[in-house]
Amino acid sequence: MLRSFPLVVLLSAPAISAELPAPLGAGDFIAFDRKQAALGQLLFYDKILSGNRNIACATCHHPTLGTGDGLSLGIGEGGKGLGRNRTALVTENRIKKRIPRNAPGLWNLGAKELHTLFHDGRLSISDDYENGFNSPAEEWLPEGLETLLGAQAIFPLVAQFEMAGNPKENEIAGAVHDRIDASWPILAKRVRVIPEYGKMFVEAFDHIEEPEQVTIAEVANALAAFQAIEWTSFDSPFDQYLAGDDTALAADQKRGLDLFYGKANCASCHSGQLLSDQEFHALGLPPFGPGRTRRFDPMVRDVGRMGESDRLEDAYRFRTPMLRNVELTAPYGHNGAYPTLEGIVRHHLDPDGMLASWQPEKAALPVAPWLEAIDFVVWNDKREMARQALFRDVEPIALTGREVSDLVAFLKALTGTSSVSNPPFGIPDSVPSGLPVDRP
């Protein structure tokens, strides 16, 4: 059945040098309110928004880890610690599975051009449900969400294995088990009854006169304002080069740029100002972990975009990530299969060869012995591995070792300077709930 679908081949045509994108500038980003962002900063680091009050947004998206968590597949609810030091708690409520996909970086999510988020694109700007978004909440999405980033912010809060917890553990998880929108009013009340938060909401939002008016929409819009302002980044050597500074790139970085936009054909997907076409492509990355699949599908696998669209032609395809600050966001791929930039570059150049030589030791997985039986079980399913092998949107390209090194050097030239070293807000010393703030 799968063989009846033609594969989309993106790199089979002769490489033609692509045009460089126009420089990014402040005008390419949504203007967010700084008072709302200051409120959002505290909320982002506050564990009050998790079901069991033990994990914050920052736990899996920490600035000291490039706004990710440094893990292939992380542990949200049910874990302790930060980054590579995070461990799964061994309790009666121990985690039942790992978070199925890699925690993506948060750079430049306030860009006006963005229309789709999540590895499988399950959140996008759309009027399918007459609320401005196509989302997992469908018609139950709360009113008042102002941006795509604001809409995104509310979903980790209600994800069982990310921040909500198991149904019998707390009122948030129990409400989510009833219906996805049932928990958001509980979370909003948790926050607004804290006097400092209540005052800040009144001061930050013109339409809020009393804390009792605060809904999850204001929480989400504040979170979006903070993330957008804090992690806007377009001051890398590459950006300086685009702005006209011919000396901004070293010789190897310039050779890498020529490869990126020429022979290596990277820009066929990593295109435009954001270095992403926001489309979905099958790269044949080494599979592992619980994955995400279609509703009621009992198999341990990750079907990518098909899980959202339910279209067979979308199987095993994942959204093209943006690349600014990619040097900071290891490991790489939708499941963090490669710990280095060189590894993920070489996979793009030879997907089947790299898949054949990949070893499980490359995956950064926190120790959880009770989960290890399924971590790599998909490799034993010959039929599933054969199905995945049918979907490839890249073909091999032969590059020398020096050319690979030059490509990696160019990717490192995408790292921001002051936007990374001196963000507008930083990590707060404390949060209004009094709960601990995650630090390295």
CORVEN-V628670 format. One record per run of one state. SS is the DSSP state (H for helix, E for strand, L for the rest). FROM is the first residue (numbers start at 1). TO is the last residue. If there is no record, write none. Layout:
((SS:FROM:TO) (SS:FROM:TO))
This chain:
((L:1:1) (H:2:4) (L:5:25) (H:26:28) (E:29:29) (L:30:33) (H:34:45) (L:46:46) (H:47:49) (L:50:56) (H:57:60) (L:61:61) (E:62:62) (H:63:65) (L:66:67) (E:68:68) (L:69:72) (E:73:73) (L:74:78) (E:79:80) (L:81:82) (H:83:85) (L:86:86) (E:87:88) (L:89:110) (E:111:111) (L:112:115) (E:116:117) (L:118:122) (E:123:125) (L:126:132) (E:133:134) (L:135:137) (H:138:140) (L:141:147) (H:148:153) (L:154:155) (H:156:158) (L:159:159) (H:160:164) (L:165:170) (H:171:178) (L:179:179) (H:180:182) (L:183:183) (H:184:192) (L:193:194) (H:195:204) (L:205:210) (H:211:213) (L:214:215) (H:216:230) (L:231:236) (H:237:242) (L:243:250) (H:251:260) (L:261:265) (H:266:268) (L:269:279) (E:280:281) (L:282:303) (E:304:304) (L:305:305) (H:306:309) (L:310:311) (H:312:314) (L:315:316) (E:317:319) (L:320:325) (H:326:328) (L:329:331) (E:332:332) (L:333:337) (E:338:338) (L:339:340) (H:341:349) (L:350:350) (H:351:357) (L:358:359) (H:360:362) (L:363:364) (E:365:365) (L:366:368) (H:369:375) (L:376:376) (H:377:380) (L:381:381) (H:382:389) (L:390:400) (H:401:412) (L:413:417) (H:418:421) (L:422:440))
